[in-house]
Structures are given as C-alpha cells and as structure tokens.
Amino acid sequence: MNRKARTIIAGVAGAAAVAASAGVAVASSGDDDDGNEGPDTPLTGANLDRASAAALAETGGGEVTGTEAGDEESAYEVEVTLDDGSQVDVQLDESFAVVSTETDHEDGESGD
C-alpha cells in the first residue's frame, strides 16, 4: 500500500472514531435508568462545600458520598452515608436550605 492510500485510510478511521465518540456523548445525555433527563452533574467548589455542610448539619454527621446539581426534586441533592451504613438523601434549594430528607433503608425501601 502506498503512502497516500495509508493517509486516506487513517483519515477515514479517525473520522469514524470521532463520529462514534460523538454518538456515545449524545446517547449518554438522554434519560437515565430512573427516567431522569440528562446525566447527574456532581457539585464542585464552593457549591460542594456549602451543600455538604448543610447536609451534614441536617443528618448530624456522616460522610458525603454523592452530590448532584439540578436534581429532579430540588436544586441540589447530597447523599450522606451515616456511621451505621444507612444513607440519607438531603434535598436542598438554591440557598442551600434543606427542602426534604429521605432515608434509604437496607431493605430497598425509602422513607422520610
């Protein structure tokens, strides 16, 4: 195979790879398994600090194990794992005030 043919094949392969990765990005931006639109967006920086502090104050301690901006129920969601292993989802509004909390029980049921 000559150099020109190899260059053309490499270019076509590269374009195919870009198109495939763009398809994955489009596919992952749709509804997730819970029926929620779009991917979860974790909190960062000052928003993470403020949301974590509010959630830990609400739960009385524990460890922040997940965060999400633009949750379907509120502006922010913070998942806290307590020392006993149970998890609490704390919903916060735009001002980082607690809107609601929900405890995930080990039997798969949830409650307030």
Secondary structure, DSSP 4 states (H G I P E B T S, - for coil): --HHHHHHHHHHHHHHHHHHHHHHHHHHTSB-TTS-BS--B---HHHHHHHHHHHHHHHTS-EEEEEEES-SSSSEEEEEE-TTS-EEEEEE-TTS-EEEEEEE-TTS-EE-
